[in-house]
Each structure stands twice: as structure tokens, then as C-alpha cells.
């Protein structure tokens, strides 16, 4: 009998798996770049909630604002038609043209509230159904009895009291901060501003692989759900209370008499070195070579400066710190070039405040190869970062 029930069990479990996949709102992601690069989003990522699921219109509603999650091939005009809004007003509010095709999962902020998500609009208002547990229980009961029993039900009594519709469920967790991008900002700067990993901001806002943002764009910044616990009050004492002050030696005995020191004999004059001889350059075992020569005018400070700023004259050649491949060439919102080079041990070097680029994405570079020139500025400098995945490290630990 157990052999005859095995095909039925397999068919039912396959149906459960398909139903579970069908209930997923997001496509299956084959992108393994983070695993291949060894990116570590650290403990902070584990403490951040995931973005709530929008309703069928794409709306996520918070107490202080509403946003729309763009669907495939969506435009501002299409969203405005779907929600009954003015397309030009919605486009101006988000700093984008009405007919530009949006990225899937891109966040669009609403200038005014629309109808709240509810069960009628496809919002999730209750606990998700555990399909696997229900199926397993049904199979266990079928195995125990191998029979199906039906029980007739009494007719339902008419409803005389109207049942109130359930209130729409508010998204779990703290309300995200809604940040509007200003000119010159990058995702890395916003990440440092709120102390939130770059990857979390990218996932919540549907950013592309180069973390491109535009002036006027609204971003949702997730907040950790941990609650700070106030420390126990410390007892405050008056200065000196509870501390034994040592007695100085001079209070117990007079200081010894001073003895004049004997002058040292004159040392012999060293031989004059031969300045015509060539001194061989000292070799360095540092992991990277310096991309430009100059003094550090701004040191590494996690959370405020994720790299170092090296002062150098305008037009100075910027060189690759080591051999590798150009992983990205992009610009920030001010048009300043950013070059990212990936090296054999998984480390990344980042160069910005440069122009006159001589490399493109996908190029292979050698140690010391020129990749561009220092951009004009007052002062002029190169911004240089070393990253292990998305986590910055102090470049001084890797330079001679």
C-alpha cells in the first residue's frame, strides 16, 4: 500500500512547491556576483528588515508617506494613469521625465496620498499560509487512514450584522527614512551618512549594478529594528573621593644635590660620502604602489571618509596600484569619473576626482599603468580607496 501512495505523495509535494514558487512576488535571482567576489555585508545587513511587498498597484504605504515600486517597463506616465495622478507633477516630484522607462523595483515617491493598500488591492493583510505544513499534515492523515471521510455541514445562517473589512496591515519594522538625492551625492556617501550598507540601499531601491542615482530621486533608507537600551546610571562622586593620592618623594626627603654632567668627548668627523655614487632604489613589499606621489591631505576615517585624499598637481598621471581588471567606469551626479579595479585576491581599488581616462570597463591593466590624470581643483587631489567587497579598509595599510 505504501508503494501505491508514493506517486500521489510526489505529485502533491510537487504541486506544493509550484504553489510556493507562484506565491513569490520576485523572480528567481541567478546573480552570484556577490558570492563570487566574497562580498560581506556584515552584521549590520542581518539587522535590517527586508522591503515590504507592495500591493497590486505597486504601492507601499507608511504613516508619513507612500511610494510606488515600479513594475517591468513602467513609466511615470503609466504609474500616473494607474493611480489617477497628474503625470507631469509626479515626474517633477521625482526628478525624471514622464516617459522614461524605469528600472524594475525602482522607488517612485507620491506627492500626495492615494487610497491605502487593502485586501481589494492585493495587499497582504494576514499571516502567510504555511503550504508545506498543511500538505504534510494532510499526507500524514491520509497515510493513517487511507480513506477520505466527508462530513455534511449545516446551512450557514444569514448574516444580520455587517462585518467590518479588516484594516490594511502596516509594513512591519521601523518606517524607512525617505532621502532625496542632491547634486553630487553618491550611494556611497548616502551609505556613510546613515550608516547603512550600500547593498541594502541598492536592494530596497532597485538600483543597477553601478549604483546609479540621479538628482531629485527619492531613496528609502531602511532602519534596523534593534531598540537601544539605556545604560544603568553611574554613581557620580566628587573629585578625589575614593582615590588615594600618592605622596610625592620630595615631601618625605629632599631631592639629591645636582651633579654637573661631564661633557662628552668630541666625536671624530665622519668621512665625506661619495655623492656621485648611485644608491639603488629600495624595494617595497607593500601590497599596492602609490597611485600618485604627494602628501595625504585627508586621512581615512570610516563613516566620514572611506579612503584617503592625496594632494597632487592638476594633470598628474594616476597609476593603477596593482595589476587587475577594470570592473567599473562611471560618473557621479557631478560628472566626476570613478574607476574601480578588481585585483587577483578579491581586493578592489577605487580612484576618483580624475579625468582624461585611458581605460574602459573590462580592460586589463598592469601595476603602475596610467589610467587617467588628476582633475583640476582647489586643492587638486586624488581620492583613493581600498575595499574588500563593499567594506572599506585603510589604504595606508597597503601602501609603502
C-alpha positions as CSV (number, residue, x, y, z in Angstrom):
1,X,0.0,0.0,0.0
2,X,2.9,2.4,0.8
3,X,4.3,1.9,-2.7
4,X,0.9,2.8,-4.3
5,X,0.7,6.0,-2.3
6,X,4.3,7.2,-3.2
7,X,3.4,8.7,-6.7
8,X,0.5,10.6,-5.1
9,X,2.8,12.0,-2.4
10,X,5.3,13.1,-5.0
11,X,2.6,14.8,-7.2
12,X,1.1,16.6,-4.1
13,X,4.6,17.8,-2.9
14,X,5.4,19.0,-6.4
15,X,2.2,20.9,-6.5
16,X,3.1,22.5,-3.1
17,X,6.5,23.5,-4.4
18,X,5.0,25.1,-7.6
19,X,2.4,26.9,-5.4
20,X,5.1,28.3,-3.2
21,X,7.1,29.5,-6.2
22,X,4.0,31.0,-7.7
23,X,3.3,33.0,-4.5
24,X,6.7,34.6,-4.7
25,X,6.5,38.2,-5.9
26,X,10.1,38.4,-7.0
27,X,11.8,36.5,-9.9
28,X,14.4,33.8,-9.0
29,X,17.8,35.5,-9.0
30,X,20.7,33.8,-10.7
31,X,23.1,36.7,-10.0
32,X,26.0,35.1,-8.0
33,X,28.4,38.1,-8.2
34,X,28.3,38.8,-4.5
35,X,29.3,35.2,-3.7
36,X,32.0,35.1,-6.3
37,X,33.6,38.3,-5.1
38,X,33.3,37.3,-1.4
39,X,31.3,40.5,-0.5
40,X,30.4,40.6,3.1
41,X,27.6,42.9,4.1
42,X,28.5,42.3,7.8
43,X,26.3,42.1,10.8
44,X,24.5,45.3,10.0
45,X,22.8,43.8,7.0
46,X,21.3,41.0,9.1
47,X,19.8,43.5,11.4
48,X,17.9,45.4,8.6
49,X,14.4,44.3,7.6
50,X,13.5,43.4,4.0
51,X,11.5,45.8,1.9
52,X,7.7,45.1,2.3
53,X,5.7,43.6,-0.5
54,X,3.7,46.2,-2.4
55,X,0.0,45.7,-3.4
56,X,-1.1,45.0,-6.9
57,X,-0.8,48.7,-7.8
58,X,2.8,48.7,-6.6
59,X,2.1,50.9,-3.5
60,X,3.8,50.6,-0.2
61,X,2.1,52.8,2.4
62,X,3.8,54.2,5.5
63,X,2.3,56.6,8.1
64,X,4.1,59.6,6.8
65,X,4.3,58.9,3.0
66,X,3.6,56.5,0.2
67,X,5.8,55.1,-2.6
68,X,5.3,53.1,-5.7
69,X,7.5,50.2,-6.7
70,X,8.0,50.3,-10.5
71,X,7.0,47.2,-12.4
72,X,8.6,45.9,-15.6
73,X,8.7,48.6,-18.3
74,X,6.8,51.0,-16.1
75,X,7.0,54.8,-16.8
76,X,5.9,57.8,-14.7
77,X,3.1,58.3,-17.1
78,X,1.9,54.7,-16.7
79,X,2.0,54.9,-12.9
80,X,0.1,58.2,-13.0
81,X,-2.6,56.7,-15.2
82,X,-2.8,53.7,-12.9
83,X,-3.3,55.8,-9.8
84,X,-5.2,58.7,-11.3
85,X,-2.5,61.3,-10.8
86,X,-1.0,64.1,-12.9
87,X,1.9,62.7,-14.8
88,X,3.9,65.9,-15.0
89,X,3.5,66.6,-11.3
90,X,4.6,63.1,-10.4
91,X,7.6,63.3,-12.8
92,X,8.8,66.7,-11.5
93,X,8.5,65.5,-7.9
94,X,10.9,62.6,-8.6
95,X,13.3,64.5,-10.9
96,X,12.6,62.4,-14.1
97,X,10.8,62.7,-17.4
98,X,7.3,61.2,-17.6
99,X,8.1,58.7,-20.4
100,X,11.5,57.4,-19.3
101,X,11.3,53.6,-18.8
102,X,12.0,52.9,-15.1
103,X,14.0,50.0,-13.7
104,X,12.1,47.2,-12.2
105,X,11.7,47.7,-8.4
106,X,12.7,51.4,-8.7
107,X,11.1,53.6,-6.0
108,X,8.8,56.4,-7.0
109,X,7.6,58.8,-4.3
110,X,4.0,60.1,-4.3
111,X,3.5,63.8,-3.8
112,X,0.1,63.2,-2.1
113,X,-1.6,60.1,-0.6
114,X,-3.9,57.8,-2.6
115,X,-6.2,55.1,-1.5
116,X,-4.5,52.9,1.2
117,X,-3.5,49.3,0.3
118,X,-6.1,46.8,1.3
119,X,-7.1,43.2,0.5
120,X,-9.0,44.5,-2.5
121,X,-5.8,46.0,-4.0
122,X,-3.7,42.8,-3.3
123,X,-2.1,43.9,-0.1
124,X,-1.0,41.2,2.4
125,X,-3.3,41.7,5.4
126,X,-2.8,38.5,7.4
127,X,-0.2,35.9,8.2
128,X,1.2,34.0,5.2
129,X,-0.2,30.5,4.7
130,X,2.2,27.7,5.5
131,X,1.5,25.5,2.5
132,X,4.2,22.9,3.3
133,X,2.8,22.3,6.9
134,X,-0.8,21.9,5.6
135,X,0.3,19.5,2.9
136,X,2.4,17.4,5.2
137,X,-0.4,17.1,7.8
138,X,-2.8,16.1,5.0
139,X,-0.4,13.4,3.8
140,X,0.1,12.0,7.4
141,X,-3.6,11.8,7.9
142,X,-4.1,10.0,4.5
143,X,-1.3,7.5,5.4
144,X,-3.0,6.7,8.7
145,X,-6.5,6.1,7.4
146,X,-6.1,5.6,3.7
147,X,-9.7,6.8,3.4
148,X,-11.4,10.1,2.8
149,X,-14.3,11.0,5.1
150,X,-16.8,13.7,4.3
151,X,-19.0,15.4,6.9
152,X,-22.1,17.3,5.8
153,X,-22.3,20.9,7.1
154,X,-25.4,22.7,8.3
155,X,-26.5,25.6,6.2
156,X,-25.0,28.9,7.0
157,X,-27.2,31.3,9.0
158,X,-27.9,34.6,7.4
159,X,-25.7,37.4,8.4
160,X,-27.6,40.3,10.0
161,X,-24.7,42.3,11.3
162,X,-22.3,43.7,8.7
163,X,-18.7,42.6,9.2
164,X,-16.2,45.4,9.1
165,X,-13.4,45.0,6.5
166,X,-10.0,44.2,8.0
167,X,-7.7,47.2,8.3
168,X,-4.8,47.1,5.9
169,X,-1.7,45.7,7.5
170,X,1.0,48.3,8.0
171,X,4.5,47.2,6.9
172,X,6.5,45.6,9.7
173,X,9.5,47.3,11.2
174,X,10.5,51.0,11.6
175,X,9.4,53.4,8.8
176,X,12.4,53.9,6.4
177,X,13.9,57.3,6.0
178,X,12.9,58.9,2.7
179,X,16.1,60.6,1.4
180,X,16.1,62.8,-1.7
181,X,19.4,62.8,-3.7
182,X,21.1,66.2,-4.1
183,X,23.6,67.2,-6.8
184,X,27.0,65.5,-6.3
185,X,25.7,62.7,-3.9
186,X,26.6,59.1,-4.5
187,X,25.2,55.9,-2.9
188,X,28.5,55.5,-1.0
189,X,28.1,59.0,0.5
190,X,24.5,58.3,1.5
191,X,25.5,54.9,3.0
192,X,28.1,56.7,5.2
193,X,25.5,59.4,6.1
194,X,23.0,56.9,7.5
195,X,25.5,54.1,8.5
196,X,23.5,51.6,6.3
197,X,25.3,49.2,3.9
198,X,25.4,50.1,0.2
199,X,23.9,46.8,-0.8
200,X,20.8,47.3,1.5
201,X,20.1,50.7,-0.1
202,X,20.6,49.1,-3.6
203,X,18.2,46.2,-2.8
204,X,15.5,48.4,-1.3
205,X,15.5,50.9,-4.2
206,X,16.2,48.6,-7.2
207,X,19.5,50.3,-8.2
208,X,21.6,48.9,-11.0
209,X,25.0,47.2,-10.7
210,X,26.8,50.6,-10.8
211,X,24.6,52.1,-8.0
212,X,23.5,54.9,-10.3
213,X,21.3,57.6,-8.8
214,X,20.0,60.9,-10.1
215,X,19.4,64.4,-8.6
216,X,15.9,64.6,-7.2
217,X,15.5,60.8,-6.8
218,X,13.9,59.5,-3.6
219,X,15.6,56.6,-1.8
220,X,14.2,54.5,1.0
221,X,16.8,54.1,3.8
222,X,16.0,51.0,5.9
223,X,16.4,51.3,9.7
224,X,17.5,48.5,12.0
225,X,14.8,47.2,14.3
226,X,17.0,47.0,17.4
227,X,16.0,49.1,20.3
228,X,18.7,50.9,22.2
229,X,18.7,50.1,25.9
230,X,19.6,52.9,28.3
231,X,22.7,52.1,30.4
232,X,22.3,51.8,34.2
233,X,23.0,55.2,35.8
234,X,26.5,55.5,37.2
235,X,27.2,56.9,40.7
236,X,28.8,60.3,40.5
237,X,31.3,61.2,43.2
238,X,33.2,64.4,44.0
239,X,36.7,64.8,42.5
240,X,39.3,62.9,44.6
241,X,36.7,60.9,46.6
242,X,37.6,57.2,46.7
243,X,41.1,57.7,45.3
244,X,44.3,57.5,47.3
245,X,46.7,60.3,46.2
246,X,50.3,59.1,46.4
247,X,52.7,61.2,48.4
248,X,55.4,62.7,46.2
249,X,59.0,61.7,47.1
250,X,60.0,65.3,47.7
251,X,57.6,65.5,50.6
252,X,59.4,62.8,52.5
253,X,63.0,63.5,51.7
254,X,64.8,66.4,50.0
255,X,65.9,65.9,46.4
256,X,69.6,64.9,45.9
257,X,72.1,67.6,45.0
258,X,72.6,68.2,41.3
259,X,75.8,67.0,39.9
260,X,77.0,68.8,36.8
261,X,77.4,66.4,33.9
262,X,80.7,65.7,32.3
263,X,80.9,67.0,28.7
264,X,81.2,64.2,26.2
265,X,84.4,64.0,24.1
266,X,84.3,65.4,20.6
267,X,83.5,62.8,18.1
268,X,85.6,62.2,15.1
269,X,84.4,63.8,11.9
270,X,82.9,61.2,9.6
271,X,84.2,60.7,6.1
272,X,82.5,62.7,3.4
273,X,80.3,60.4,1.4
274,X,80.7,60.0,-2.3
275,X,77.6,61.8,-3.6
276,X,78.4,60.7,-7.2
277,X,77.7,57.1,-6.4
278,X,74.2,55.9,-7.3
279,X,72.1,54.4,-4.5
280,X,69.9,51.6,-5.6
281,X,66.2,52.2,-5.1
282,X,64.9,50.3,-2.1
283,X,62.3,47.6,-2.9
284,X,59.0,47.6,-1.1
285,X,56.9,44.6,-0.3
286,X,53.7,46.7,0.1
287,X,50.6,45.2,-1.4
288,X,49.9,48.2,-3.6
289,X,52.0,51.0,-5.1
290,X,51.0,54.7,-4.7
291,X,48.7,55.8,-7.4
292,X,50.2,59.3,-7.3
293,X,53.1,60.9,-5.3
294,X,52.1,63.5,-2.8
295,X,51.1,64.1,0.8
296,X,47.9,62.8,2.4
297,X,45.6,65.9,2.9
298,X,42.7,63.9,4.3
299,X,43.1,60.7,6.2
300,X,41.0,57.5,6.3
301,X,38.0,57.9,8.7
302,X,35.3,55.2,8.4
303,X,31.9,56.7,8.2
304,X,33.2,60.1,7.0
305,X,36.0,59.4,4.5
306,X,36.2,55.8,3.2
307,X,39.6,56.4,1.6
308,X,42.4,58.9,1.6
309,X,42.9,62.1,-0.4
310,X,46.4,62.5,-1.9
311,X,47.4,66.1,-2.9
312,X,48.9,66.2,-6.4
313,X,49.2,68.9,-9.1
314,X,46.5,69.1,-11.8
315,X,47.3,66.8,-14.7
316,X,49.4,64.4,-12.7
317,X,49.3,60.8,-14.1
318,X,47.1,58.5,-12.0
319,X,48.5,54.9,-12.0
320,X,46.9,51.6,-11.2
321,X,48.0,50.5,-7.7
322,X,48.4,46.9,-9.0
323,X,47.6,44.6,-11.9
324,X,43.9,43.7,-12.4
325,X,40.8,44.3,-14.5
326,X,38.7,47.4,-14.7
327,X,35.4,46.4,-13.0
328,X,33.6,49.7,-13.5
329,X,33.9,53.1,-15.0
330,X,31.1,55.5,-14.1
331,X,30.4,59.1,-13.1
332,X,28.8,60.6,-10.0
333,X,25.9,63.1,-10.4
334,X,28.5,65.9,-10.8
335,X,30.1,64.1,-13.8
336,X,33.3,63.2,-11.9
337,X,34.8,59.9,-13.1
338,X,35.0,56.9,-10.8
339,X,37.2,53.9,-11.8
340,X,37.1,50.6,-9.9
341,X,39.8,48.0,-10.5
342,X,39.4,44.4,-9.2
343,X,42.6,42.5,-8.2
344,X,43.5,38.8,-8.1
345,X,43.0,38.5,-4.3
346,X,39.5,39.9,-4.4
347,X,40.5,43.4,-3.3
348,X,39.1,46.4,-5.1
349,X,40.8,49.8,-5.6
350,X,38.7,52.9,-6.3
351,X,40.0,56.1,-8.0
352,X,38.0,59.3,-8.3
353,X,38.5,63.0,-8.9
354,X,40.2,62.1,-12.1
355,X,39.7,62.9,-15.8
356,X,41.3,62.2,-19.2
357,X,40.7,58.4,-18.7
358,X,42.7,56.0,-20.7
359,X,40.9,52.8,-19.7
360,X,37.4,51.4,-20.1
361,X,35.3,48.8,-18.3
362,X,36.7,45.3,-18.9
363,X,40.3,46.4,-19.7
364,X,43.2,44.6,-18.1
365,X,45.8,46.9,-16.5
366,X,49.3,46.4,-15.2
367,X,50.9,47.7,-12.0
368,X,51.8,51.3,-12.5
369,X,49.8,51.7,-15.8
370,X,48.4,55.2,-16.3
371,X,44.6,55.2,-16.1
372,X,43.9,59.0,-16.1
373,X,45.0,62.4,-14.7
374,X,44.3,64.3,-11.6
375,X,41.3,66.6,-12.1
376,X,41.7,70.4,-11.6
377,X,40.6,71.7,-8.2
378,X,41.4,73.9,-5.3
379,X,43.2,72.0,-4.0
380,X,43.7,69.3,-6.7
381,X,43.9,65.8,-5.3
382,X,43.2,62.1,-6.0
383,X,40.7,60.2,-3.8
384,X,41.9,56.6,-3.4
385,X,40.0,53.7,-1.7
386,X,40.8,50.1,-0.9
387,X,37.8,47.8,-0.4
388,X,37.3,44.2,0.4
389,X,34.0,43.6,-1.2
390,X,31.8,46.5,-0.1
391,X,33.7,47.1,3.1
392,X,36.3,49.8,3.0
393,X,39.8,49.3,4.7
394,X,42.5,51.8,5.5
395,X,44.6,52.3,2.3
396,X,47.7,53.2,4.5
397,X,47.9,49.5,5.5
398,X,48.5,48.6,1.8
399,X,50.8,51.4,0.6
400,X,54.5,51.9,1.0
